[in-house]
Amino acid sequence: MIEPRIAGSLWMGDGQGTIELFGVGARAAFSWRISTLFELMPELTLMWSPVQFNGEVETSEKLGATVITLGLGAGFWF
C-alpha cells in the first residue's frame, strides 16, 4: 500500500528555541502474515519539510529537510 502522509512535530532541547516542523510525503507499507497467529508490517516513509535552515553560515539560505524512516511493526492474533 502506498499512501500520502502529512505530519507535524515540535523539536525541543536545552539551549535552543522550539522548532515547529511540518512535513508532507509518502509511505509504502505492506503486511506479511507469517503464520495464522503472527504478522509483520514493514514500512518505508519519505517526508519533506519546508523548514528554513542555514546551518552555521549566516549568509547561506537553505530550505527544506528530508527525513527517511524505516519501521517494522508486528502483530499477534489471539
C-alpha positions, -999 to 999 in steps of 0.1 A, spaced: 0 0 0 13 35 -8 -4 64 8 2 102 13 13 115 47 11 148 65 28 152 98 36 178 124 61 178 153 79 200 178 117 197 183 128 210 217 161 209 235 182 227 261 198 258 247 177 260 216 144 275 206 115 253 198 113 243 161 79 236 146 83 210 119 55 202 94 60 179 66 44 161 36 55 129 20 45 93 12 46 59 29 50 25 14 40 -4 36 28 -40 34 16 -67 57 32 -101 57 14 -129 75 40 -154 87 16 -179 104 -20 -179 115 -10 -161 147 18 -137 136 21 -109 111 50 -84 102 43 -50 88 74 -32 74 71 4 62 93 30 45 84 67 49 99 97 30 90 131 43 99 166 33 96 197 54 99 233 43 118 243 74 143 271 68 179 262 79 212 278 72 234 258 95 264 278 107 267 301 76 246 332 81 247 343 45 236 309 31 199 303 28 187 267 26 151 255 26 138 220 33 147 190 53 142 154 41 136 126 66 136 89 56 124 63 82 121 26 81 98 10 106 88 -26 114 56 -35 132 44 -68 144 10 -82 152 -1 -112 172 -35 -126 166 -53 -142 195 
